[in-house]
Amino acid sequence: MSKLETAFDLFIGATLSEYIRNRRLSLSGEELLNTNHKIIDIALKYGYDSPDSFTKAFTRFHGSTPTQVRKGSKIKYFAPLKLNMTMKGGYTMEYRLEEKESFKIVGLKANIKYETANTDIPKLWTTFFRKYPFSKIKPKYAINFDENMDNNTFIYMLGDDYNESFTIPRNLEIMEIPKFTWAVFTCIGPANIKMPEINEKIFTEWLPNSNDYDIAAGYNIEMYANPKDYKKGTNDEKYYSEIWIPIKKK
C-alpha cells in the first residue's frame, strides 16, 4: 500500500480503491434513476466490462439490482469527499424517488419562528399528546412548510393521513400537500439522533452535490413508523423513519 493509500485509509476508514468503487456505484445508481440509458452502457461508463459483473457489484452496494432500481427500489448515496480544513463525505445514505399525487394531512398546526423552533416544536408535540391522547389521529407526519423559503417563519404541523370517517377534534386542521416528486431518505435508529443527522447531510451535502436535482418547494416532511412496533419506541436502534424532500430537475 502506498503512502497516499495508507493516509487515505487512516482518515476515511476505507481504502482509496473502495472509495472510488463506492462513488462509481453511487453515481451509476443516480444515472439509473435519472436517465433511460441502457444498463450495459452505464456499466461500461463506470468501469465494468460486463452486465453480470456490474449487476453483482451494484447489488452488493445498493441492496437491489439495476432492474429493481429502474422499477422504484431504493439506492444508496455515497457522498464525495471534500478537502478543506476537514474532510467530509465517505458515507452512504439510502433514498428513493417517489411520485406522489396530492394528499391531505389532518393535525395540529402552528406558525413557528426559526429562532425559537428548538423550544416551540417540542411544546407542540407535548400539546398534541396532552389534548388528543385518545384520538385516532396520530402524529405520523411532522411537516415543515416555508412557502417563501425566507428562513423567518414556517408552518409546522403534526398530523396523520386524512380520513373522511374520522371525527376531527377541535383545533385540528386539514392541510393539502401538492403533487411532487419526492426524494425519500431512510433513517434507521433513534429518531431524535438519526433524523437531524440525515437532514443535515441532505441540505449540506446531498443537494449541493446533486447534478440533477434542486429543491422544488419549501416542504420538509418527516414520516414516523408506529413507535408501538419497537421495544424502545422512537429510541429503538432499529426504529424506522423517513425524510421527504420535494425535488425538481435542474
ChimeraX commands (.cxc) that place a marker at each C-alpha (Angstrom):
marker #1 position 0.00,0.00,0.00 radius 0.5
marker #1 position 1.36,3.43,-0.96 radius 0.5
marker #1 position 1.75,6.32,1.48 radius 0.5
marker #1 position -1.25,8.03,-0.15 radius 0.5
marker #1 position -3.40,4.93,0.23 radius 0.5
marker #1 position -2.25,4.48,3.84 radius 0.5
marker #1 position -3.13,8.10,4.69 radius 0.5
marker #1 position -6.47,7.79,2.92 radius 0.5
marker #1 position -7.31,4.63,4.86 radius 0.5
marker #1 position -6.28,6.29,8.12 radius 0.5
marker #1 position -8.52,9.33,7.66 radius 0.5
marker #1 position -11.51,7.77,5.91 radius 0.5
marker #1 position -11.59,4.22,7.27 radius 0.5
marker #1 position -11.65,2.80,3.74 radius 0.5
marker #1 position -9.08,2.25,1.04 radius 0.5
marker #1 position -8.79,4.55,-1.95 radius 0.5
marker #1 position -10.00,1.78,-4.26 radius 0.5
marker #1 position -13.04,1.18,-2.02 radius 0.5
marker #1 position -13.87,4.88,-2.09 radius 0.5
marker #1 position -13.59,5.03,-5.89 radius 0.5
marker #1 position -15.71,1.89,-6.30 radius 0.5
marker #1 position -18.41,3.21,-3.95 radius 0.5
marker #1 position -18.54,6.59,-5.70 radius 0.5
marker #1 position -18.87,4.89,-9.11 radius 0.5
marker #1 position -21.68,2.66,-7.87 radius 0.5
marker #1 position -23.40,5.63,-6.22 radius 0.5
marker #1 position -23.23,7.65,-9.45 radius 0.5
marker #1 position -24.40,4.70,-11.53 radius 0.5
marker #1 position -27.44,4.36,-9.26 radius 0.5
marker #1 position -28.32,8.03,-9.78 radius 0.5
marker #1 position -27.95,7.61,-13.53 radius 0.5
marker #1 position -30.29,4.62,-13.49 radius 0.5
marker #1 position -32.90,6.74,-11.71 radius 0.5
marker #1 position -32.47,9.88,-13.79 radius 0.5
marker #1 position -31.97,8.61,-17.35 radius 0.5
marker #1 position -33.19,5.96,-19.77 radius 0.5
marker #1 position -29.65,4.89,-20.65 radius 0.5
marker #1 position -29.19,1.18,-21.17 radius 0.5
marker #1 position -27.82,-0.75,-18.21 radius 0.5
marker #1 position -24.94,-2.11,-20.32 radius 0.5
marker #1 position -23.95,1.45,-21.31 radius 0.5
marker #1 position -23.99,2.57,-17.68 radius 0.5
marker #1 position -21.93,-0.47,-16.69 radius 0.5
marker #1 position -19.26,0.33,-19.29 radius 0.5
marker #1 position -19.24,4.02,-18.33 radius 0.5
marker #1 position -18.40,3.17,-14.72 radius 0.5
marker #1 position -15.68,0.66,-15.47 radius 0.5
marker #1 position -17.46,-2.70,-15.68 radius 0.5
marker #1 position -16.78,-4.86,-18.71 radius 0.5
marker #1 position -19.98,-6.92,-18.50 radius 0.5
marker #1 position -23.56,-6.50,-17.24 radius 0.5
marker #1 position -23.05,-9.50,-14.94 radius 0.5
marker #1 position -20.06,-8.06,-13.07 radius 0.5
marker #1 position -21.81,-4.69,-12.84 radius 0.5
marker #1 position -25.03,-6.24,-11.51 radius 0.5
marker #1 position -23.16,-8.20,-8.82 radius 0.5
marker #1 position -21.22,-5.14,-7.61 radius 0.5
marker #1 position -24.28,-2.89,-7.89 radius 0.5
marker #1 position -26.45,-5.30,-5.88 radius 0.5
marker #1 position -23.84,-5.67,-3.12 radius 0.5
marker #1 position -23.66,-1.89,-2.74 radius 0.5
marker #1 position -27.30,-0.83,-3.19 radius 0.5
marker #1 position -29.08,-3.97,-1.99 radius 0.5
marker #1 position -31.11,-4.04,-5.22 radius 0.5
marker #1 position -30.36,-4.99,-8.81 radius 0.5
marker #1 position -30.20,-2.32,-11.54 radius 0.5
marker #1 position -33.51,-3.61,-12.91 radius 0.5
marker #1 position -35.16,-3.31,-9.48 radius 0.5
marker #1 position -33.92,0.27,-9.14 radius 0.5
marker #1 position -35.45,1.11,-12.51 radius 0.5
marker #1 position -38.74,-0.18,-11.06 radius 0.5
marker #1 position -38.51,2.04,-7.98 radius 0.5
marker #1 position -36.23,0.34,-5.42 radius 0.5
marker #1 position -34.09,2.50,-3.15 radius 0.5
marker #1 position -30.48,3.34,-3.89 radius 0.5
marker #1 position -27.64,4.40,-1.64 radius 0.5
marker #1 position -25.92,7.75,-1.95 radius 0.5
marker #1 position -22.17,7.73,-1.26 radius 0.5
marker #1 position -21.02,11.29,-0.65 radius 0.5
marker #1 position -17.92,12.67,-2.41 radius 0.5
marker #1 position -15.07,13.79,-0.24 radius 0.5
marker #1 position -14.34,17.48,0.19 radius 0.5
marker #1 position -10.98,18.54,1.49 radius 0.5
marker #1 position -10.99,21.88,3.25 radius 0.5
marker #1 position -9.93,22.23,6.87 radius 0.5
marker #1 position -11.80,18.97,7.40 radius 0.5
marker #1 position -12.75,16.02,5.22 radius 0.5
marker #1 position -16.44,15.34,4.65 radius 0.5
marker #1 position -18.29,12.57,2.89 radius 0.5
marker #1 position -17.41,8.91,2.52 radius 0.5
marker #1 position -20.72,7.71,3.97 radius 0.5
marker #1 position -23.86,6.20,2.43 radius 0.5
marker #1 position -27.45,7.45,2.51 radius 0.5
marker #1 position -30.37,5.32,1.35 radius 0.5
marker #1 position -33.02,7.09,-0.67 radius 0.5
marker #1 position -35.57,6.51,-3.42 radius 0.5
marker #1 position -37.54,8.75,-5.75 radius 0.5
marker #1 position -41.30,8.60,-5.38 radius 0.5
marker #1 position -44.03,10.31,-7.40 radius 0.5
marker #1 position -46.95,11.21,-5.13 radius 0.5
marker #1 position -50.25,12.75,-6.05 radius 0.5
marker #1 position -51.54,15.48,-3.76 radius 0.5
marker #1 position -52.72,14.19,-0.39 radius 0.5
marker #1 position -54.28,15.59,2.77 radius 0.5
marker #1 position -53.00,15.64,6.34 radius 0.5
marker #1 position -55.07,16.39,9.41 radius 0.5
marker #1 position -53.36,17.58,12.55 radius 0.5
marker #1 position -52.18,20.34,14.87 radius 0.5
marker #1 position -50.63,23.30,13.08 radius 0.5
marker #1 position -48.65,26.33,14.25 radius 0.5
marker #1 position -46.57,29.16,12.86 radius 0.5
marker #1 position -43.02,28.82,14.15 radius 0.5
marker #1 position -40.12,31.25,14.16 radius 0.5
marker #1 position -36.80,29.73,13.18 radius 0.5
marker #1 position -35.09,31.42,16.10 radius 0.5
marker #1 position -37.37,29.75,18.66 radius 0.5
marker #1 position -38.03,26.46,16.82 radius 0.5
marker #1 position -35.92,24.36,19.21 radius 0.5
marker #1 position -38.29,25.17,22.08 radius 0.5
marker #1 position -41.58,25.74,20.23 radius 0.5
marker #1 position -41.64,22.41,18.36 radius 0.5
marker #1 position -41.26,20.19,21.46 radius 0.5
marker #1 position -44.04,22.25,23.08 radius 0.5
marker #1 position -46.32,21.49,20.13 radius 0.5
marker #1 position -45.65,17.75,20.48 radius 0.5
marker #1 position -46.44,17.96,24.19 radius 0.5
marker #1 position -49.66,19.84,23.45 radius 0.5
marker #1 position -50.72,17.24,20.88 radius 0.5
marker #1 position -50.29,14.27,23.23 radius 0.5
marker #1 position -51.92,16.15,26.15 radius 0.5
marker #1 position -55.01,17.30,24.25 radius 0.5
marker #1 position -55.60,14.32,21.97 radius 0.5
marker #1 position -54.42,11.19,23.80 radius 0.5
marker #1 position -57.31,9.01,22.62 radius 0.5
marker #1 position -57.83,10.38,19.12 radius 0.5
marker #1 position -57.48,8.09,16.10 radius 0.5
marker #1 position -55.32,10.84,14.60 radius 0.5
marker #1 position -51.67,10.12,15.39 radius 0.5
marker #1 position -48.50,12.13,14.66 radius 0.5
marker #1 position -47.42,10.03,11.68 radius 0.5
marker #1 position -46.01,13.11,9.96 radius 0.5
marker #1 position -44.15,16.21,11.05 radius 0.5
marker #1 position -44.39,18.76,8.24 radius 0.5
marker #1 position -42.22,21.85,7.87 radius 0.5
marker #1 position -43.51,24.27,5.25 radius 0.5
marker #1 position -41.70,27.53,4.46 radius 0.5
marker #1 position -43.63,28.89,1.46 radius 0.5
marker #1 position -41.23,31.75,0.74 radius 0.5
marker #1 position -38.12,29.89,1.94 radius 0.5
marker #1 position -37.00,33.14,3.59 radius 0.5
marker #1 position -35.88,31.49,6.86 radius 0.5
marker #1 position -38.01,33.76,9.05 radius 0.5
marker #1 position -41.08,31.71,9.94 radius 0.5
marker #1 position -42.54,28.40,8.79 radius 0.5
marker #1 position -45.65,26.28,9.30 radius 0.5
marker #1 position -45.13,23.19,11.43 radius 0.5
marker #1 position -47.80,20.53,11.52 radius 0.5
marker #1 position -48.11,17.24,13.39 radius 0.5
marker #1 position -50.62,15.04,11.68 radius 0.5
marker #1 position -51.93,11.88,10.11 radius 0.5
marker #1 position -53.38,10.89,6.75 radius 0.5
marker #1 position -56.78,12.50,6.39 radius 0.5
marker #1 position -59.66,10.04,6.60 radius 0.5
marker #1 position -63.21,11.23,5.99 radius 0.5
marker #1 position -64.51,8.72,8.51 radius 0.5
marker #1 position -62.55,10.32,11.38 radius 0.5
marker #1 position -64.19,12.80,13.70 radius 0.5
marker #1 position -61.80,15.73,13.65 radius 0.5
marker #1 position -61.21,17.10,17.15 radius 0.5
marker #1 position -61.47,20.81,17.81 radius 0.5
marker #1 position -58.45,22.95,16.81 radius 0.5
marker #1 position -57.08,20.38,14.39 radius 0.5
marker #1 position -56.80,21.43,10.74 radius 0.5
marker #1 position -56.57,19.86,7.30 radius 0.5
marker #1 position -53.60,20.64,5.07 radius 0.5
marker #1 position -53.21,19.55,1.44 radius 0.5
marker #1 position -49.74,18.59,0.23 radius 0.5
marker #1 position -49.35,19.21,-3.53 radius 0.5
marker #1 position -48.22,16.65,-6.08 radius 0.5
marker #1 position -44.43,16.34,-6.20 radius 0.5
marker #1 position -41.58,14.02,-6.96 radius 0.5
marker #1 position -40.06,13.30,-3.56 radius 0.5
marker #1 position -36.58,12.18,-2.60 radius 0.5
marker #1 position -37.33,9.85,0.30 radius 0.5
marker #1 position -34.42,9.25,2.69 radius 0.5
marker #1 position -34.36,6.27,5.04 radius 0.5
marker #1 position -33.48,6.80,8.71 radius 0.5
marker #1 position -32.72,3.78,10.90 radius 0.5
marker #1 position -32.08,4.41,14.58 radius 0.5
marker #1 position -33.29,6.68,17.41 radius 0.5
marker #1 position -35.37,9.38,15.73 radius 0.5
marker #1 position -34.01,12.25,17.83 radius 0.5
marker #1 position -30.47,11.37,16.70 radius 0.5
marker #1 position -30.79,9.88,13.22 radius 0.5
marker #1 position -33.28,12.28,11.67 radius 0.5
marker #1 position -31.34,15.50,12.44 radius 0.5
marker #1 position -28.16,13.77,11.24 radius 0.5
marker #1 position -29.67,12.75,7.88 radius 0.5
marker #1 position -31.47,16.07,7.50 radius 0.5
marker #1 position -28.21,18.00,7.87 radius 0.5
marker #1 position -26.46,15.80,5.30 radius 0.5
marker #1 position -29.30,16.28,2.81 radius 0.5
marker #1 position -29.01,20.06,2.85 radius 0.5
marker #1 position -25.27,20.48,3.38 radius 0.5
marker #1 position -24.00,17.72,1.09 radius 0.5
marker #1 position -26.58,15.78,-0.94 radius 0.5
marker #1 position -28.45,18.71,-2.50 radius 0.5
marker #1 position -25.34,20.90,-3.07 radius 0.5
marker #1 position -23.58,17.96,-4.76 radius 0.5
marker #1 position -26.54,16.84,-6.88 radius 0.5
marker #1 position -26.03,17.42,-10.60 radius 0.5
marker #1 position -29.64,16.54,-11.40 radius 0.5
marker #1 position -31.96,17.93,-8.72 radius 0.5
marker #1 position -32.86,21.04,-6.82 radius 0.5
marker #1 position -35.44,21.53,-4.10 radius 0.5
marker #1 position -38.87,22.14,-5.63 radius 0.5
marker #1 position -40.69,23.85,-2.75 radius 0.5
marker #1 position -40.27,24.68,0.91 radius 0.5
marker #1 position -41.51,21.36,2.27 radius 0.5
marker #1 position -39.64,19.01,4.57 radius 0.5
marker #1 position -41.71,16.04,5.75 radius 0.5
marker #1 position -40.73,13.59,8.46 radius 0.5
marker #1 position -42.60,10.29,8.43 radius 0.5
marker #1 position -42.61,8.19,11.61 radius 0.5
marker #1 position -43.31,4.47,11.91 radius 0.5
marker #1 position -45.61,3.41,14.75 radius 0.5
marker #1 position -43.46,3.54,17.93 radius 0.5
marker #1 position -45.52,0.67,19.40 radius 0.5
marker #1 position -43.91,-1.66,16.86 radius 0.5
marker #1 position -40.50,-1.21,18.55 radius 0.5
marker #1 position -39.36,-2.25,22.04 radius 0.5
marker #1 position -37.89,1.18,22.81 radius 0.5
marker #1 position -40.29,3.20,20.69 radius 0.5
marker #1 position -38.66,6.05,18.78 radius 0.5
marker #1 position -35.44,5.46,20.78 radius 0.5
marker #1 position -35.02,1.95,19.40 radius 0.5
marker #1 position -31.82,1.23,17.45 radius 0.5
marker #1 position -33.96,-0.25,14.65 radius 0.5
marker #1 position -36.62,2.46,14.64 radius 0.5
marker #1 position -37.69,3.38,11.09 radius 0.5
marker #1 position -38.44,6.89,9.88 radius 0.5
marker #1 position -38.14,8.85,6.64 radius 0.5
marker #1 position -37.40,12.38,5.44 radius 0.5
marker #1 position -39.19,13.56,2.29 radius 0.5
marker #1 position -37.83,16.39,0.16 radius 0.5
marker #1 position -39.72,17.66,-2.93 radius 0.5
marker #1 position -37.32,17.85,-5.88 radius 0.5
marker #1 position -37.26,19.07,-9.47 radius 0.5
marker #1 position -34.86,18.66,-12.37 radius 0.5
marker #1 position -32.20,21.34,-12.63 radius 0.5
marker link #1:1,2 radius 0.2
marker link #1:2,3 radius 0.2
marker link #1:3,4 radius 0.2
marker link #1:4,5 radius 0.2
marker link #1:5,6 radius 0.2
marker link #1:6,7 radius 0.2
marker link #1:7,8 radius 0.2
marker link #1:8,9 radius 0.2
marker link #1:9,10 radius 0.2
marker link #1:10,11 radius 0.2
marker link #1:11,12 radius 0.2
marker link #1:12,13 radius 0.2
marker link #1:13,14 radius 0.2
marker link #1:14,15 radius 0.2
marker link #1:15,16 radius 0.2
marker link #1:16,17 radius 0.2
marker link #1:17,18 radius 0.2
marker link #1:18,19 radius 0.2
marker link #1:19,20 radius 0.2
marker link #1:20,21 radius 0.2
marker link #1:21,22 radius 0.2
marker link #1:22,23 radius 0.2
marker link #1:23,24 radius 0.2
marker link #1:24,25 radius 0.2
marker link #1:25,26 radius 0.2
marker link #1:26,27 radius 0.2
marker link #1:27,28 radius 0.2
marker link #1:28,29 radius 0.2
marker link #1:29,30 radius 0.2
marker link #1:30,31 radius 0.2
marker link #1:31,32 radius 0.2
marker link #1:32,33 radius 0.2
marker link #1:33,34 radius 0.2
marker link #1:34,35 radius 0.2
marker link #1:35,36 radius 0.2
marker link #1:36,37 radius 0.2
marker link #1:37,38 radius 0.2
marker link #1:38,39 radius 0.2
marker link #1:39,40 radius 0.2
marker link #1:40,41 radius 0.2
marker link #1:41,42 radius 0.2
marker link #1:42,43 radius 0.2
marker link #1:43,44 radius 0.2
marker link #1:44,45 radius 0.2
marker link #1:45,46 radius 0.2
marker link #1:46,47 radius 0.2
marker link #1:47,48 radius 0.2
marker link #1:48,49 radius 0.2
marker link #1:49,50 radius 0.2
marker link #1:50,51 radius 0.2
marker link #1:51,52 radius 0.2
marker link #1:52,53 radius 0.2
marker link #1:53,54 radius 0.2
marker link #1:54,55 radius 0.2
marker link #1:55,56 radius 0.2
marker link #1:56,57 radius 0.2
marker link #1:57,58 radius 0.2
marker link #1:58,59 radius 0.2
marker link #1:59,60 radius 0.2
marker link #1:60,61 radius 0.2
marker link #1:61,62 radius 0.2
marker link #1:62,63 radius 0.2
marker link #1:63,64 radius 0.2
marker link #1:64,65 radius 0.2
marker link #1:65,66 radius 0.2
marker link #1:66,67 radius 0.2
marker link #1:67,68 radius 0.2
marker link #1:68,69 radius 0.2
marker link #1:69,70 radius 0.2
marker link #1:70,71 radius 0.2
marker link #1:71,72 radius 0.2
marker link #1:72,73 radius 0.2
marker link #1:73,74 radius 0.2
marker link #1:74,75 radius 0.2
marker link #1:75,76 radius 0.2
marker link #1:76,77 radius 0.2
marker link #1:77,78 radius 0.2
marker link #1:78,79 radius 0.2
marker link #1:79,80 radius 0.2
marker link #1:80,81 radius 0.2
marker link #1:81,82 radius 0.2
marker link #1:82,83 radius 0.2
marker link #1:83,84 radius 0.2
marker link #1:84,85 radius 0.2
marker link #1:85,86 radius 0.2
marker link #1:86,87 radius 0.2
marker link #1:87,88 radius 0.2
marker link #1:88,89 radius 0.2
marker link #1:89,90 radius 0.2
marker link #1:90,91 radius 0.2
marker link #1:91,92 radius 0.2
marker link #1:92,93 radius 0.2
marker link #1:93,94 radius 0.2
marker link #1:94,95 radius 0.2
marker link #1:95,96 radius 0.2
marker link #1:96,97 radius 0.2
marker link #1:97,98 radius 0.2
marker link #1:98,99 radius 0.2
marker link #1:99,100 radius 0.2
marker link #1:100,101 radius 0.2
marker link #1:101,102 radius 0.2
marker link #1:102,103 radius 0.2
marker link #1:103,104 radius 0.2
marker link #1:104,105 radius 0.2
marker link #1:105,106 radius 0.2
marker link #1:106,107 radius 0.2
marker link #1:107,108 radius 0.2
marker link #1:108,109 radius 0.2
marker link #1:109,110 radius 0.2
marker link #1:110,111 radius 0.2
marker link #1:111,112 radius 0.2
marker link #1:112,113 radius 0.2
marker link #1:113,114 radius 0.2
marker link #1:114,115 radius 0.2
marker link #1:115,116 radius 0.2
marker link #1:116,117 radius 0.2
marker link #1:117,118 radius 0.2
marker link #1:118,119 radius 0.2
marker link #1:119,120 radius 0.2
marker link #1:120,121 radius 0.2
marker link #1:121,122 radius 0.2
marker link #1:122,123 radius 0.2
marker link #1:123,124 radius 0.2
marker link #1:124,125 radius 0.2
marker link #1:125,126 radius 0.2
marker link #1:126,127 radius 0.2
marker link #1:127,128 radius 0.2
marker link #1:128,129 radius 0.2
marker link #1:129,130 radius 0.2
marker link #1:130,131 radius 0.2
marker link #1:131,132 radius 0.2
marker link #1:132,133 radius 0.2
marker link #1:133,134 radius 0.2
marker link #1:134,135 radius 0.2
marker link #1:135,136 radius 0.2
marker link #1:136,137 radius 0.2
marker link #1:137,138 radius 0.2
marker link #1:138,139 radius 0.2
marker link #1:139,140 radius 0.2
marker link #1:140,141 radius 0.2
marker link #1:141,142 radius 0.2
marker link #1:142,143 radius 0.2
marker link #1:143,144 radius 0.2
marker link #1:144,145 radius 0.2
marker link #1:145,146 radius 0.2
marker link #1:146,147 radius 0.2
marker link #1:147,148 radius 0.2
marker link #1:148,149 radius 0.2
marker link #1:149,150 radius 0.2
marker link #1:150,151 radius 0.2
marker link #1:151,152 radius 0.2
marker link #1:152,153 radius 0.2
marker link #1:153,154 radius 0.2
marker link #1:154,155 radius 0.2
marker link #1:155,156 radius 0.2
marker link #1:156,157 radius 0.2
marker link #1:157,158 radius 0.2
marker link #1:158,159 radius 0.2
marker link #1:159,160 radius 0.2
marker link #1:160,161 radius 0.2
marker link #1:161,162 radius 0.2
marker link #1:162,163 radius 0.2
marker link #1:163,164 radius 0.2
marker link #1:164,165 radius 0.2
marker link #1:165,166 radius 0.2
marker link #1:166,167 radius 0.2
marker link #1:167,168 radius 0.2
marker link #1:168,169 radius 0.2
marker link #1:169,170 radius 0.2
marker link #1:170,171 radius 0.2
marker link #1:171,172 radius 0.2
marker link #1:172,173 radius 0.2
marker link #1:173,174 radius 0.2
marker link #1:174,175 radius 0.2
marker link #1:175,176 radius 0.2
marker link #1:176,177 radius 0.2
marker link #1:177,178 radius 0.2
marker link #1:178,179 radius 0.2
marker link #1:179,180 radius 0.2
marker link #1:180,181 radius 0.2
marker link #1:181,182 radius 0.2
marker link #1:182,183 radius 0.2
marker link #1:183,184 radius 0.2
marker link #1:184,185 radius 0.2
marker link #1:185,186 radius 0.2
marker link #1:186,187 radius 0.2
marker link #1:187,188 radius 0.2
marker link #1:188,189 radius 0.2
marker link #1:189,190 radius 0.2
marker link #1:190,191 radius 0.2
marker link #1:191,192 radius 0.2
marker link #1:192,193 radius 0.2
marker link #1:193,194 radius 0.2
marker link #1:194,195 radius 0.2
marker link #1:195,196 radius 0.2
marker link #1:196,197 radius 0.2
marker link #1:197,198 radius 0.2
marker link #1:198,199 radius 0.2
marker link #1:199,200 radius 0.2
marker link #1:200,201 radius 0.2
marker link #1:201,202 radius 0.2
marker link #1:202,203 radius 0.2
marker link #1:203,204 radius 0.2
marker link #1:204,205 radius 0.2
marker link #1:205,206 radius 0.2
marker link #1:206,207 radius 0.2
marker link #1:207,208 radius 0.2
marker link #1:208,209 radius 0.2
marker link #1:209,210 radius 0.2
marker link #1:210,211 radius 0.2
marker link #1:211,212 radius 0.2
marker link #1:212,213 radius 0.2
marker link #1:213,214 radius 0.2
marker link #1:214,215 radius 0.2
marker link #1:215,216 radius 0.2
marker link #1:216,217 radius 0.2
marker link #1:217,218 radius 0.2
marker link #1:218,219 radius 0.2
marker link #1:219,220 radius 0.2
marker link #1:220,221 radius 0.2
marker link #1:221,222 radius 0.2
marker link #1:222,223 radius 0.2
marker link #1:223,224 radius 0.2
marker link #1:224,225 radius 0.2
marker link #1:225,226 radius 0.2
marker link #1:226,227 radius 0.2
marker link #1:227,228 radius 0.2
marker link #1:228,229 radius 0.2
marker link #1:229,230 radius 0.2
marker link #1:230,231 radius 0.2
marker link #1:231,232 radius 0.2
marker link #1:232,233 radius 0.2
marker link #1:233,234 radius 0.2
marker link #1:234,235 radius 0.2
marker link #1:235,236 radius 0.2
marker link #1:236,237 radius 0.2
marker link #1:237,238 radius 0.2
marker link #1:238,239 radius 0.2
marker link #1:239,240 radius 0.2
marker link #1:240,241 radius 0.2
marker link #1:241,242 radius 0.2
marker link #1:242,243 radius 0.2
marker link #1:243,244 radius 0.2
marker link #1:244,245 radius 0.2
marker link #1:245,246 radius 0.2
marker link #1:246,247 radius 0.2
marker link #1:247,248 radius 0.2
marker link #1:248,249 radius 0.2
marker link #1:249,250 radius 0.2
view
